[in-house]
């Protein structure tokens, strides 16, 4: 399995649009994707997300 991991810092005003975009863009890979919110102290200007896609070999 290949795990592709990316991290995004999303502006507080754009969180809804970001999540809608991911849901729409990766709708065919719904079972192979995960989105996690990272917990950190620097969340005043945005929230950090980790987005993962799993691929079979």
Secondary structure, 3 states (H helix, E strand, C coil): CEEEEEEEEEEHHHHHHHHHHHHHHCHHHHHHEEEEECCCCCCCCEEEEEEEEEECC
